[in-house]
Amino acid sequence: MENRLRVLRAERGWSQAELGGRIGVSRQAVNAIETGKHDPSLPLAFRMARLFDHKIEEIFIDGNSK
Amino acid sequence: MTDQNGLGERMDRGRRRRWWLSLAVITAAAVVAGIVADTIALRGRDLMSTISPLAFVVLVTATVLAFAYGCWLMTRALDEVELNDNLWGAIAGLYVYMLGFPSWWLLWKGGVTGEPNDWVVYLVSLSVASLVYGIRRVRSI
């Protein structure tokens, strides 16, 4: 699943570890999500959405939806 | 430019500290278990005559409890990606054991191989679990 996490993080000048700490996951987890190797759980996606003040669908892009 | 002392960075360091602490507890328990097993293997009969069976029970129970405590600490420090990696490793090891041991046993009964060795099955299962976990961790870095 594609996402805008890297862009949103860069806009705030945060490292992967900084973002990970704020949402309760490791730097590796942030990297895995940013590179599309891991799709986050719904609770984690909601934490990200709250942190960035965006809707989940504004952060994650479902490539299958038309 | 990223802030190395931001709130998130500090929380991330705290989470990593808890992970390393849990690993230290698990490793200590494993080392004690290894020393006990090695001592028993080398001087089993002598040891049994000098130390009561109750002492062994206490030692093994303490080791198992320490290991379980370390695992519990680790689950609290894991995030969902690490948990996934652990579960994939564990299930791979379990399948190797579930399929490996009966297959070897049948081959032994059929006269194709020697008798199944518990330690070989144990070590192969553990190695496969560690390998799968390691590969998935490396992919996440």
N, CA and C atoms of all chains as a GROMACS GRO file, in nm:
protein
  621
    1MET      N    1   0.084  -0.119   0.000
    1MET     CA    2   0.000   0.000   0.000
    1MET      C    3   0.088   0.125   0.000
    2GLU      N    4   0.059   0.216  -0.092
    2GLU     CA    5   0.137   0.340  -0.099
    2GLU      C    6   0.094   0.435   0.013
    3ASN      N    7   0.186   0.523   0.051
    3ASN     CA    8   0.150   0.619   0.156
    3ASN      C    9   0.234   0.746   0.146
    4ARG      N   10   0.190   0.848   0.215
    4ARG     CA   11   0.258   0.979   0.212
    4ARG      C   12   0.336   1.004   0.341
    5LEU      N   13   0.366   0.898   0.410
    5LEU     CA   14   0.430   0.911   0.541
    5LEU      C   15   0.564   0.983   0.534
    6ARG      N   16   0.644   0.946   0.437
    6ARG     CA   17   0.778   1.007   0.426
    6ARG      C   18   0.767   1.158   0.404
    7VAL      N   19   0.672   1.198   0.320
    7VAL     CA   20   0.653   1.340   0.289
    7VAL      C   21   0.607   1.415   0.414
    8LEU      N   22   0.507   1.358   0.482
    8LEU     CA   23   0.453   1.424   0.602
    8LEU      C   24   0.560   1.435   0.710
    9ARG      N   25   0.640   1.330   0.722
    9ARG     CA   26   0.749   1.330   0.822
    9ARG      C   27   0.853   1.437   0.786
   10ALA      N   28   0.888   1.442   0.658
   10ALA     CA   29   0.990   1.539   0.614
   10ALA      C   30   0.941   1.682   0.634
   11GLU      N   31   0.812   1.705   0.613
   11GLU     CA   32   0.756   1.840   0.632
   11GLU      C   33   0.778   1.890   0.774
   12ARG      N   34   0.781   1.795   0.868
   12ARG     CA   35   0.798   1.834   1.008
   12ARG      C   36   0.944   1.822   1.055
   13GLY      N   37   1.029   1.777   0.964
   13GLY     CA   38   1.170   1.765   0.998
   13GLY      C   39   1.199   1.655   1.098
   14TRP      N   40   1.116   1.550   1.097
   14TRP     CA   41   1.133   1.441   1.192
   14TRP      C   42   1.214   1.328   1.130
   15SER      N   43   1.295   1.265   1.213
   15SER     CA   44   1.362   1.141   1.171
   15SER      C   45   1.263   1.026   1.184
   16GLN      N   46   1.300   0.910   1.129
   16GLN     CA   47   1.213   0.792   1.142
   16GLN      C   48   1.199   0.753   1.289
   17ALA      N   49   1.310   0.768   1.365
   17ALA     CA   50   1.306   0.734   1.508
   17ALA      C   51   1.213   0.829   1.583
   18GLU      N   52   1.218   0.958   1.545
   18GLU     CA   53   1.132   1.058   1.610
   18GLU      C   54   0.984   1.023   1.586
   19LEU      N   55   0.951   0.994   1.461
   19LEU     CA   56   0.812   0.957   1.431
   19LEU      C   57   0.775   0.827   1.504
   20GLY      N   58   0.867   0.730   1.498
   20GLY     CA   59   0.841   0.602   1.564
   20GLY      C   60   0.812   0.619   1.712
   21GLY      N   61   0.893   0.702   1.779
   21GLY     CA   62   0.873   0.726   1.922
   21GLY      C   63   0.737   0.789   1.950
   22ARG      N   64   0.694   0.879   1.862
   22ARG     CA   65   0.566   0.949   1.884
   22ARG      C   66   0.445   0.858   1.861
   23ILE      N   67   0.462   0.753   1.782
   23ILE     CA   68   0.347   0.664   1.758
   23ILE      C   69   0.369   0.525   1.820
   24GLY      N   70   0.479   0.512   1.896
   24GLY     CA   71   0.500   0.389   1.973
   24GLY      C   72   0.551   0.270   1.895
   25VAL      N   73   0.627   0.296   1.788
   25VAL     CA   74   0.688   0.184   1.713
   25VAL      C   75   0.836   0.215   1.691
   26SER      N   76   0.910   0.117   1.643
   26SER     CA   77   1.053   0.134   1.622
   26SER      C   78   1.081   0.211   1.493
   27ARG      N   79   1.206   0.256   1.481
   27ARG     CA   80   1.248   0.322   1.357
   27ARG      C   81   1.234   0.226   1.239
   28GLN      N   82   1.266   0.097   1.264
   28GLN     CA   83   1.256  -0.004   1.157
   28GLN      C   84   1.112  -0.019   1.111
   29ALA      N   85   1.018  -0.009   1.206
   29ALA     CA   86   0.876  -0.022   1.170
   29ALA      C   87   0.833   0.093   1.081
   30VAL      N   88   0.880   0.215   1.117
   30VAL     CA   89   0.847   0.332   1.034
   30VAL      C   90   0.902   0.312   0.894
   31ASN      N   91   1.025   0.263   0.886
   31ASN     CA   92   1.088   0.238   0.756
   31ASN      C   93   1.009   0.134   0.677
   32ALA      N   94   0.968   0.027   0.744
   32ALA     CA   95   0.893  -0.080   0.676
   32ALA      C   96   0.760  -0.028   0.623
   33ILE      N   97   0.698   0.063   0.698
   33ILE     CA   98   0.569   0.119   0.652
   33ILE      C   99   0.593   0.217   0.537
   34GLU      N  100   0.694   0.302   0.552
   34GLU     CA  101   0.722   0.400   0.446
   34GLU      C  102   0.755   0.334   0.313
   35THR      N  103   0.825   0.223   0.319
   35THR     CA  104   0.867   0.156   0.195
   35THR      C  105   0.764   0.055   0.147
   36GLY      N  106   0.651   0.047   0.216
   36GLY     CA  107   0.543  -0.041   0.172
   36GLY      C  108   0.564  -0.188   0.203
   37LYS      N  109   0.663  -0.219   0.289
   37LYS     CA  110   0.685  -0.360   0.324
   37LYS      C  111   0.588  -0.407   0.430
   38HIS      N  112   0.531  -0.313   0.504
   38HIS     CA  113   0.436  -0.348   0.609
   38HIS      C  114   0.316  -0.254   0.604
   39ASP      N  115   0.198  -0.312   0.605
   39ASP     CA  116   0.075  -0.231   0.616
   39ASP      C  117   0.040  -0.220   0.763
   40PRO      N  118   0.028  -0.098   0.813
   40PRO     CA  119   0.004  -0.083   0.958
   40PRO      C  120  -0.134  -0.132   0.998
   41SER      N  121  -0.146  -0.169   1.125
   41SER     CA  122  -0.277  -0.207   1.179
   41SER      C  123  -0.366  -0.082   1.184
   42LEU      N  124  -0.495  -0.104   1.200
   42LEU     CA  125  -0.587   0.010   1.206
   42LEU      C  126  -0.558   0.102   1.324
   43PRO      N  127  -0.532   0.048   1.446
   43PRO     CA  128  -0.499   0.138   1.558
   43PRO      C  129  -0.376   0.224   1.529
   44LEU      N  130  -0.274   0.164   1.466
   44LEU     CA  131  -0.152   0.240   1.435
   44LEU      C  132  -0.181   0.346   1.328
   45ALA      N  133  -0.260   0.310   1.229
   45ALA     CA  134  -0.297   0.406   1.124
   45ALA      C  135  -0.373   0.524   1.186
   46PHE      N  136  -0.459   0.495   1.281
   46PHE     CA  137  -0.533   0.604   1.348
   46PHE      C  138  -0.438   0.693   1.428
   47ARG      N  139  -0.338   0.632   1.493
   47ARG     CA  140  -0.241   0.713   1.569
   47ARG      C  141  -0.166   0.808   1.475
   48MET      N  142  -0.130   0.756   1.358
   48MET     CA  143  -0.059   0.840   1.260
   48MET      C  144  -0.150   0.953   1.212
   49ALA      N  145  -0.274   0.916   1.184
   49ALA     CA  146  -0.369   1.017   1.134
   49ALA      C  147  -0.388   1.129   1.236
   50ARG      N  148  -0.398   1.091   1.364
   50ARG     CA  149  -0.415   1.192   1.470
   50ARG      C  150  -0.291   1.280   1.480
   51LEU      N  151  -0.176   1.216   1.473
   51LEU     CA  152  -0.050   1.289   1.487
   51LEU      C  153  -0.034   1.392   1.375
   52PHE      N  154  -0.064   1.351   1.252
   52PHE     CA  155  -0.047   1.442   1.138
   52PHE      C  156  -0.171   1.528   1.111
   53ASP      N  157  -0.275   1.504   1.189
   53ASP     CA  158  -0.402   1.577   1.172
   53ASP      C  159  -0.454   1.561   1.029
   54HIS      N  160  -0.453   1.438   0.982
   54HIS     CA  161  -0.505   1.403   0.850
   54HIS      C  162  -0.601   1.286   0.866
   55LYS      N  163  -0.684   1.264   0.764
   55LYS     CA  164  -0.763   1.142   0.761
   55LYS      C  165  -0.673   1.027   0.716
   56ILE      N  166  -0.710   0.906   0.756
   56ILE     CA  167  -0.628   0.790   0.720
   56ILE      C  168  -0.611   0.781   0.568
   57GLU      N  169  -0.720   0.804   0.495
   57GLU     CA  170  -0.712   0.791   0.349
   57GLU      C  171  -0.633   0.904   0.283
   58GLU      N  172  -0.599   1.007   0.362
   58GLU     CA  173  -0.511   1.111   0.308
   58GLU      C  174  -0.364   1.073   0.327
   59ILE      N  175  -0.339   0.975   0.411
   59ILE     CA  176  -0.201   0.928   0.433
   59ILE      C  177  -0.175   0.801   0.353
   60PHE      N  178  -0.272   0.710   0.356
   60PHE     CA  179  -0.255   0.581   0.287
   60PHE      C  180  -0.342   0.577   0.162
   61ILE      N  181  -0.281   0.532   0.054
   61ILE     CA  182  -0.352   0.528  -0.074
   61ILE      C  183  -0.376   0.384  -0.113
   62ASP      N  184  -0.503   0.349  -0.123
   62ASP     CA  185  -0.539   0.213  -0.164
   62ASP      C  186  -0.530   0.204  -0.316
   63GLY      N  187  -0.427   0.137  -0.364
   63GLY     CA  188  -0.405   0.126  -0.508
   63GLY      C  189  -0.514   0.052  -0.581
   64ASN      N  190  -0.597  -0.025  -0.509
   64ASN     CA  191  -0.702  -0.105  -0.574
   64ASN      C  192  -0.833  -0.029  -0.592
   65SER      N  193  -0.846   0.085  -0.519
   65SER     CA  194  -0.974   0.156  -0.526
   65SER      C  195  -0.980   0.242  -0.651
   66LYS      N  196  -1.101   0.255  -0.706
   66LYS     CA  197  -1.120   0.336  -0.827
   66LYS      C  198  -1.217   0.448  -0.795
   67MET      N  199   1.692   1.894   0.872
   67MET     CA  200   1.767   1.871   0.997
   67MET      C  201   1.672   1.810   1.101
   68THR      N  202   1.707   1.697   1.156
   68THR     CA  203   1.620   1.633   1.255
   68THR      C  204   1.676   1.652   1.395
   69ASP      N  205   1.584   1.662   1.491
   69ASP     CA  206   1.622   1.683   1.630
   69ASP      C  207   1.647   1.548   1.697
   70GLN      N  208   1.772   1.523   1.741
   70GLN     CA  209   1.808   1.396   1.802
   70GLN      C  210   1.756   1.385   1.946
   71ASN      N  211   1.710   1.498   2.002
   71ASN     CA  212   1.661   1.495   2.140
   71ASN      C  213   1.512   1.527   2.148
   72GLY      N  214   1.442   1.507   2.039
   72GLY     CA  215   1.298   1.531   2.039
   72GLY      C  216   1.227   1.428   2.126
   73LEU      N  217   1.099   1.458   2.151
   73LEU     CA  218   1.019   1.368   2.236
   73LEU      C  219   1.017   1.226   2.178
   74GLY      N  220   0.994   1.216   2.048
   74GLY     CA  221   0.988   1.085   1.983
   74GLY      C  222   1.118   1.009   1.992
   75GLU      N  223   1.230   1.082   1.972
   75GLU     CA  224   1.362   1.018   1.979
   75GLU      C  225   1.385   0.962   2.119
   76ARG      N  226   1.347   1.038   2.221
   76ARG     CA  227   1.366   0.992   2.360
   76ARG      C  228   1.278   0.869   2.388
   77MET      N  229   1.155   0.874   2.338
   77MET     CA  230   1.065   0.759   2.359
   77MET      C  231   1.116   0.636   2.285
   78ASP      N  232   1.172   0.659   2.168
   78ASP     CA  233   1.229   0.548   2.090
   78ASP      C  234   1.347   0.487   2.163
   79ARG      N  235   1.432   0.573   2.222
   79ARG     CA  236   1.548   0.521   2.298
   79ARG      C  237   1.501   0.442   2.419
   80GLY      N  238   1.395   0.492   2.486
   80GLY     CA  239   1.340   0.420   2.602
   80GLY      C  240   1.287   0.283   2.563
   81ARG      N  241   1.218   0.279   2.448
   81ARG     CA  242   1.163   0.151   2.400
   81ARG      C  243   1.276   0.053   2.369
   82ARG      N  244   1.384   0.106   2.305
   82ARG     CA  245   1.499   0.020   2.274
   82ARG      C  246   1.569  -0.030   2.401
   83ARG      N  247   1.576   0.057   2.501
   83ARG     CA  248   1.637   0.014   2.629
   83ARG      C  249   1.558  -0.102   2.689
   84ARG      N  250   1.425  -0.091   2.687
   84ARG     CA  251   1.341  -0.200   2.741
   84ARG      C  252   1.362  -0.327   2.661
   85TRP      N  253   1.380  -0.315   2.529
   85TRP     CA  254   1.403  -0.432   2.443
   85TRP      C  255   1.536  -0.499   2.481
   86TRP      N  256   1.640  -0.419   2.496
   86TRP     CA  257   1.772  -0.475   2.531
   86TRP      C  258   1.770  -0.537   2.671
   87LEU      N  259   1.696  -0.475   2.765
   87LEU     CA  260   1.684  -0.530   2.900
   87LEU      C  261   1.618  -0.668   2.894
   88SER      N  262   1.511  -0.677   2.815
   88SER     CA  263   1.441  -0.806   2.805
   88SER      C  264   1.532  -0.910   2.742
   89LEU      N  265   1.610  -0.868   2.642
   89LEU     CA  266   1.702  -0.962   2.576
   89LEU      C  267   1.809  -1.007   2.676
   90ALA      N  268   1.854  -0.916   2.762
   90ALA     CA  269   1.955  -0.951   2.864
   90ALA      C  270   1.899  -1.055   2.961
   91VAL      N  271   1.774  -1.037   3.003
   91VAL     CA  272   1.712  -1.134   3.096
   91VAL      C  273   1.699  -1.271   3.028
   92ILE      N  274   1.652  -1.272   2.903
   92ILE     CA  275   1.637  -1.399   2.830
   92ILE      C  276   1.773  -1.466   2.811
   93THR      N  277   1.873  -1.385   2.774
   93THR     CA  278   2.006  -1.441   2.751
   93THR      C  279   2.063  -1.499   2.880
   94ALA      N  280   2.045  -1.426   2.992
   94ALA     CA  281   2.095  -1.475   3.121
   94ALA      C  282   2.029  -1.608   3.156
   95ALA      N  283   1.898  -1.616   3.134
   95ALA     CA  284   1.826  -1.741   3.164
   95ALA      C  285   1.878  -1.854   3.074
   96ALA      N  286   1.903  -1.822   2.947
   96ALA     CA  287   1.952  -1.924   2.854
   96ALA      C  288   2.092  -1.970   2.892
   97VAL      N  289   2.176  -1.875   2.937
   97VAL     CA  290   2.313  -1.910   2.976
   97VAL      C  291   2.310  -2.002   3.099
   98VAL      N  292   2.227  -1.966   3.197
   98VAL     CA  293   2.214  -2.051   3.317
   98VAL      C  294   2.165  -2.191   3.278
   99ALA      N  295   2.064  -2.195   3.191
   99ALA     CA  296   2.011  -2.325   3.146
   99ALA      C  297   2.120  -2.405   3.075
  100GLY      N  298   2.199  -2.336   2.993
  100GLY     CA  299   2.307  -2.403   2.920
  100GLY      C  300   2.413  -2.459   3.013
  101ILE      N  301   2.450  -2.379   3.114
  101ILE     CA  302   2.553  -2.424   3.211
  101ILE      C  303   2.501  -2.545   3.289
  102VAL      N  304   2.374  -2.537   3.333
  102VAL     CA  305   2.315  -2.648   3.409
  102VAL      C  306   2.311  -2.775   3.322
  103ALA      N  307   2.266  -2.759   3.197
  103ALA     CA  308   2.255  -2.875   3.108
  103ALA      C  309   2.392  -2.936   3.081
  104ASP      N  310   2.490  -2.847   3.060
  104ASP     CA  311   2.625  -2.893   3.032
  104ASP      C  312   2.684  -2.967   3.152
  105THR      N  313   2.661  -2.909   3.271
  105THR     CA  314   2.713  -2.971   3.394
  105THR      C  315   2.650  -3.108   3.416
  106ILE      N  316   2.519  -3.115   3.393
  106ILE     CA  317   2.450  -3.243   3.411
  106ILE      C  318   2.500  -3.345   3.309
  107ALA      N  319   2.521  -3.299   3.185
  107ALA     CA  320   2.567  -3.390   3.080
  107ALA      C  321   2.706  -3.446   3.111
  108LEU      N  322   2.792  -3.360   3.169
  108LEU     CA  323   2.930  -3.401   3.195
  108LEU      C  324   2.944  -3.482   3.324
  109ARG      N  325   2.874  -3.439   3.429
  109ARG     CA  326   2.893  -3.502   3.560
  109ARG      C  327   2.762  -3.546   3.620
  110GLY      N  328   2.671  -3.591   3.533
  110GLY     CA  329   2.537  -3.627   3.575
  110GLY      C  330   2.530  -3.714   3.700
  111ARG      N  331   2.594  -3.828   3.696
  111ARG     CA  332   2.581  -3.924   3.808
  111ARG      C  333   2.640  -3.870   3.937
  112ASP      N  334   2.759  -3.807   3.925
  112ASP     CA  335   2.823  -3.751   4.044
  112ASP      C  336   2.736  -3.642   4.106
  113LEU      N  337   2.684  -3.559   4.016
  113LEU     CA  338   2.604  -3.446   4.060
  113LEU      C  339   2.477  -3.492   4.129
  114MET      N  340   2.413  -3.592   4.071
  114MET     CA  341   2.286  -3.641   4.125
  114MET      C  342   2.303  -3.693   4.268
  115SER      N  343   2.423  -3.747   4.296
  115SER     CA  344   2.444  -3.804   4.429
  115SER      C  345   2.473  -3.695   4.533
  116THR      N  346   2.519  -3.577   4.486
  116THR     CA  347   2.554  -3.471   4.581
  116THR      C  348   2.446  -3.364   4.594
  117ILE      N  349   2.366  -3.346   4.490
  117ILE     CA  350   2.262  -3.243   4.495
  117ILE      C  351   2.125  -3.311   4.489
  118SER      N  352   2.036  -3.264   4.573
  118SER     CA  353   1.905  -3.327   4.579
  118SER      C  354   1.823  -3.296   4.453
  119PRO      N  355   1.733  -3.387   4.414
  119PRO     CA  356   1.647  -3.361   4.298
  119PRO      C  357   1.566  -3.233   4.315
  120LEU      N  358   1.533  -3.200   4.440
  120LEU     CA  359   1.455  -3.078   4.466
  120LEU      C  360   1.532  -2.954   4.420
  121ALA      N  361   1.665  -2.956   4.442
  121ALA     CA  362   1.747  -2.842   4.401
  121ALA      C  363   1.742  -2.825   4.250
  122PHE      N  364   1.742  -2.937   4.178
  122PHE     CA  365   1.732  -2.930   4.031
  122PHE      C  366   1.598  -2.871   3.991
  123VAL      N  367   1.494  -2.917   4.059
  123VAL     CA  368   1.358  -2.868   4.026
  123VAL      C  369   1.352  -2.717   4.048
  124VAL      N  370   1.408  -2.672   4.160
  124VAL     CA  371   1.407  -2.528   4.192
  124VAL      C  372   1.486  -2.450   4.086
  125LEU      N  373   1.603  -2.502   4.050
  125LEU     CA  374   1.689  -2.434   3.952
  125LEU      C  375   1.621  -2.425   3.815
  126VAL      N  376   1.565  -2.538   3.771
  126VAL     CA  377   1.499  -2.539   3.639
  126VAL      C  378   1.376  -2.449   3.641
  127THR      N  379   1.300  -2.454   3.750
  127THR     CA  380   1.180  -2.369   3.759
  127THR      C  381   1.219  -2.221   3.756
  128ALA      N  382   1.324  -2.187   3.831
  128ALA     CA  383   1.369  -2.047   3.833
  128ALA      C  384   1.414  -2.003   3.694
  129THR      N  385   1.483  -2.091   3.624
  129THR     CA  386   1.530  -2.058   3.490
  129THR      C  387   1.412  -2.036   3.395
  130VAL      N  388   1.316  -2.127   3.400
  130VAL     CA  389   1.198  -2.116   3.313
  130VAL      C  390   1.121  -1.987   3.344
  131LEU      N  391   1.106  -1.957   3.474
  131LEU     CA  392   1.034  -1.835   3.512
  131LEU      C  393   1.108  -1.709   3.465
  132ALA      N  394   1.243  -1.711   3.479
  132ALA     CA  395   1.322  -1.597   3.433
  132ALA      C  396   1.308  -1.580   3.282
  133PHE      N  397   1.308  -1.691   3.210
  133PHE     CA  398   1.293  -1.687   3.064
  133PHE      C  399   1.155  -1.631   3.028
  134ALA      N  400   1.054  -1.681   3.097
  134ALA     CA  401   0.917  -1.634   3.069
  134ALA      C  402   0.903  -1.486   3.100
  135TYR      N  403   0.966  -1.441   3.211
  135TYR     CA  404   0.962  -1.299   3.248
  135TYR      C  405   1.030  -1.214   3.139
  136GLY      N  406   1.144  -1.263   3.090
  136GLY     CA  407   1.215  -1.192   2.982
  136GLY      C  408   1.129  -1.182   2.857
  137CYS      N  409   1.060  -1.291   2.824
  137CYS     CA  410   0.972  -1.292   2.706
  137CYS      C  411   0.857  -1.194   2.723
  138TRP      N  412   0.803  -1.190   2.846
  138TRP     CA  413   0.692  -1.096   2.874
  138TRP      C  414   0.741  -0.952   2.860
  139LEU      N  415   0.862  -0.924   2.915
  139LEU     CA  416   0.919  -0.790   2.901
  139LEU      C  417   0.936  -0.755   2.754
  140MET      N  418   0.979  -0.854   2.676
  140MET     CA  419   1.006  -0.828   2.534
  140MET      C  420   0.876  -0.797   2.458
  141THR      N  421   0.771  -0.871   2.491
  141THR     CA  422   0.645  -0.844   2.419
  141THR      C  423   0.597  -0.702   2.446
  142ARG      N  424   0.629  -0.648   2.562
  142ARG     CA  425   0.588  -0.511   2.594
  142ARG      C  426   0.670  -0.408   2.517
  143ALA      N  427   0.792  -0.450   2.475
  143ALA     CA  428   0.879  -0.356   2.403
  143ALA      C  429   0.865  -0.373   2.251
  144LEU      N  430   0.793  -0.475   2.208
  144LEU     CA  431   0.781  -0.500   2.064
  144LEU      C  432   0.674  -0.414   2.001
  145ASP      N  433   0.699  -0.371   1.877
  145ASP     CA  434   0.591  -0.308   1.802
  145ASP      C  435   0.532  -0.414   1.709
  146GLU      N  436   0.432  -0.373   1.629
  146GLU     CA  437   0.360  -0.474   1.550
  146GLU      C  438   0.446  -0.537   1.440
  147VAL      N  439   0.544  -0.463   1.388
  147VAL     CA  440   0.632  -0.521   1.285
  147VAL      C  441   0.722  -0.628   1.347
  148GLU      N  442   0.780  -0.595   1.464
  148GLU     CA  443   0.866  -0.692   1.532
  148GLU      C  444   0.786  -0.814   1.577
  149LEU      N  445   0.663  -0.789   1.622
  149LEU     CA  446   0.578  -0.900   1.665
  149LEU      C  447   0.548  -0.993   1.547
  150ASN      N  448   0.518  -0.932   1.431
  150ASN     CA  449   0.495  -1.011   1.309
  150ASN      C  450   0.617  -1.096   1.276
  151ASP      N  451   0.736  -1.033   1.284
  151ASP     CA  452   0.860  -1.106   1.252
  151ASP      C  453   0.878  -1.223   1.348
  152ASN      N  454   0.851  -1.198   1.478
  152ASN     CA  455   0.861  -1.305   1.577
  152ASN      C  456   0.763  -1.418   1.548
  153LEU      N  457   0.640  -1.381   1.514
  153LEU     CA  458   0.538  -1.482   1.489
  153LEU      C  459   0.571  -1.566   1.365
  154TRP      N  460   0.621  -1.500   1.260
  154TRP     CA  461   0.660  -1.574   1.140
  154TRP      C  462   0.774  -1.671   1.170
  155GLY      N  463   0.872  -1.623   1.249
  155GLY     CA  464   0.983  -1.711   1.286
  155GLY      C  465   0.934  -1.829   1.368
  156ALA      N  466   0.846  -1.799   1.466
  156ALA     CA  467   0.796  -1.905   1.554
  156ALA      C  468   0.715  -2.008   1.476
  157ILE      N  469   0.632  -1.961   1.384
  157ILE     CA  470   0.547  -2.056   1.311
  157ILE      C  471   0.632  -2.140   1.215
  158ALA      N  472   0.737  -2.080   1.159
  158ALA     CA  473   0.826  -2.157   1.070
  158ALA      C  474   0.893  -2.268   1.151
  159GLY      N  475   0.944  -2.231   1.270
  159GLY     CA  476   1.008  -2.331   1.356
  159GLY      C  477   0.911  -2.440   1.398
  160LEU      N  478   0.789  -2.401   1.428
  160LEU     CA  479   0.687  -2.499   1.470
  160LEU      C  480   0.656  -2.596   1.357
  161TYR      N  481   0.642  -2.544   1.236
  161TYR     CA  482   0.612  -2.632   1.122
  161TYR      C  483   0.727  -2.729   1.093
  162VAL      N  484   0.850  -2.678   1.108
  162VAL     CA  485   0.965  -2.767   1.087
  162VAL      C  486   0.959  -2.882   1.188
  163TYR      N  487   0.924  -2.848   1.312
  163TYR     CA  488   0.915  -2.952   1.415
  163TYR      C  489   0.799  -3.047   1.386
  164MET      N  490   0.681  -2.988   1.356
  164MET     CA  491   0.560  -3.070   1.335
  164MET      C  492   0.574  -3.166   1.218
  165LEU      N  493   0.640  -3.119   1.111
  165LEU     CA  494   0.656  -3.204   0.993
  165LEU      C  495   0.786  -3.283   0.998
  166GLY      N  496   0.890  -3.219   1.052
  166GLY     CA  497   1.023  -3.281   1.051
  166GLY      C  498   1.033  -3.406   1.136
  167PHE      N  499   0.984  -3.396   1.259
  167PHE     CA  500   1.000  -3.510   1.349
  167PHE      C  501   0.923  -3.634   1.302
  168PRO      N  502   0.792  -3.623   1.270
  168PRO     CA  503   0.720  -3.743   1.224
  168PRO      C  504   0.774  -3.798   1.093
  169SER      N  505   0.821  -3.708   1.004
  169SER     CA  506   0.877  -3.754   0.876
  169SER      C  507   1.001  -3.839   0.903
  170TRP      N  508   1.088  -3.786   0.990
  170TRP     CA  509   1.212  -3.858   1.023
  170TRP      C  510   1.176  -3.991   1.090
  171TRP      N  511   1.077  -3.987   1.178
  171TRP     CA  512   1.036  -4.108   1.250
  171TRP      C  513   0.987  -4.215   1.151
  172LEU      N  514   0.907  -4.172   1.052
  172LEU     CA  515   0.857  -4.266   0.951
  172LEU      C  516   0.972  -4.322   0.868
  173LEU      N  517   1.065  -4.234   0.831
  173LEU     CA  518   1.181  -4.279   0.753
  173LEU      C  519   1.264  -4.379   0.834
  174TRP      N  520   1.273  -4.355   0.964
  174TRP     CA  521   1.346  -4.448   1.052
  174TRP      C  522   1.274  -4.584   1.056
  175LYS      N  523   1.141  -4.580   1.074
  175LYS     CA  524   1.064  -4.704   1.079
  175LYS      C  525   1.074  -4.780   0.946
  176GLY      N  526   1.089  -4.703   0.837
  176GLY     CA  527   1.102  -4.766   0.706
  176GLY      C  528   1.244  -4.813   0.677
  177GLY      N  529   1.334  -4.792   0.773
  177GLY     CA  530   1.470  -4.840   0.757
  177GLY      C  531   1.557  -4.753   0.668
  178VAL      N  532   1.511  -4.632   0.641
  178VAL     CA  533   1.586  -4.543   0.551
  178VAL      C  534   1.692  -4.463   0.627
  179THR      N  535   1.657  -4.416   0.746
  179THR     CA  536   1.750  -4.332   0.824
  179THR      C  537   1.770  -4.393   0.963
  180GLY      N  538   1.858  -4.326   1.038
  180GLY     CA  539   1.877  -4.366   1.177
  180GLY      C  540   1.762  -4.315   1.262
  181GLU      N  541   1.765  -4.351   1.390
  181GLU     CA  542   1.659  -4.308   1.481
  181GLU      C  543   1.658  -4.156   1.497
  182PRO      N  544   1.539  -4.094   1.501
  182PRO     CA  545   1.534  -3.948   1.520
  182PRO      C  546   1.606  -3.905   1.648
  183ASN      N  547   1.680  -3.795   1.635
  183ASN     CA  548   1.753  -3.742   1.750
  183ASN      C  549   1.682  -3.614   1.797
  184ASP      N  550   1.638  -3.614   1.923
  184ASP     CA  551   1.563  -3.500   1.977
  184ASP      C  552   1.638  -3.368   1.962
  185TRP      N  553   1.769  -3.372   1.992
  185TRP     CA  554   1.846  -3.248   1.990
  185TRP      C  555   1.862  -3.194   1.849
  186VAL      N  556   1.877  -3.284   1.752
  186VAL     CA  557   1.889  -3.237   1.612
  186VAL      C  558   1.759  -3.168   1.570
  187VAL      N  559   1.646  -3.231   1.601
  187VAL     CA  560   1.516  -3.173   1.566
  187VAL      C  561   1.499  -3.038   1.636
  188TYR      N  562   1.536  -3.033   1.763
  188TYR     CA  563   1.526  -2.909   1.841
  188TYR      C  564   1.611  -2.798   1.779
  189LEU      N  565   1.737  -2.831   1.749
  189LEU     CA  566   1.828  -2.729   1.697
  189LEU      C  567   1.789  -2.683   1.557
  190VAL      N  568   1.743  -2.778   1.473
  190VAL     CA  569   1.700  -2.740   1.337
  190VAL      C  570   1.577  -2.649   1.346
  191SER      N  571   1.482  -2.685   1.432
  191SER     CA  572   1.361  -2.601   1.448
  191SER      C  573   1.399  -2.461   1.495
  192LEU      N  574   1.488  -2.455   1.594
  192LEU     CA  575   1.532  -2.326   1.648
  192LEU      C  576   1.607  -2.246   1.542
  193SER      N  577   1.691  -2.315   1.464
  193SER     CA  578   1.769  -2.246   1.360
  193SER      C  579   1.678  -2.188   1.253
  194VAL      N  580   1.578  -2.268   1.211
  194VAL     CA  581   1.486  -2.219   1.107
  194VAL      C  582   1.407  -2.099   1.160
  195ALA      N  583   1.360  -2.109   1.285
  195ALA     CA  584   1.285  -1.997   1.345
  195ALA      C  585   1.372  -1.871   1.348
  196SER      N  586   1.498  -1.888   1.391
  196SER     CA  587   1.590  -1.772   1.399
  196SER      C  588   1.620  -1.716   1.261
  197LEU      N  589   1.637  -1.806   1.163
  197LEU     CA  590   1.669  -1.764   1.026
  197LEU      C  591   1.554  -1.682   0.966
  198VAL      N  592   1.433  -1.733   0.980
  198VAL     CA  593   1.315  -1.663   0.925
  198VAL      C  594   1.299  -1.527   0.993
  199TYR      N  595   1.315  -1.526   1.127
  199TYR     CA  596   1.306  -1.399   1.201
  199TYR      C  597   1.414  -1.302   1.151
  200GLY      N  598   1.537  -1.352   1.138
  200GLY     CA  599   1.650  -1.268   1.096
  200GLY      C  600   1.630  -1.209   0.957
  201ILE      N  601   1.582  -1.292   0.865
  201ILE     CA  602   1.561  -1.244   0.727
  201ILE      C  603   1.456  -1.133   0.726
  202ARG      N  604   1.348  -1.154   0.802
  202ARG     CA  605   1.243  -1.052   0.805
  202ARG      C  606   1.291  -0.924   0.872
  203ARG      N  607   1.375  -0.936   0.976
  203ARG     CA  608   1.428  -0.817   1.043
  203ARG      C  609   1.516  -0.738   0.947
  204VAL      N  610   1.603  -0.809   0.876
  204VAL     CA  611   1.695  -0.742   0.784
  204VAL      C  612   1.615  -0.667   0.676
  205ARG      N  613   1.505  -0.727   0.631
  205ARG     CA  614   1.422  -0.664   0.528
  205ARG      C  615   1.358  -0.534   0.578
  206SER      N  616   1.336  -0.525   0.712
  206SER     CA  617   1.270  -0.408   0.769
  206SER      C  618   1.365  -0.290   0.791
  207ILE      N  619   1.496  -0.322   0.800
  207ILE     CA  620   1.594  -0.217   0.838
  207ILE      C  621   1.603  -0.109   0.728
   0.00000   0.00000   0.00000
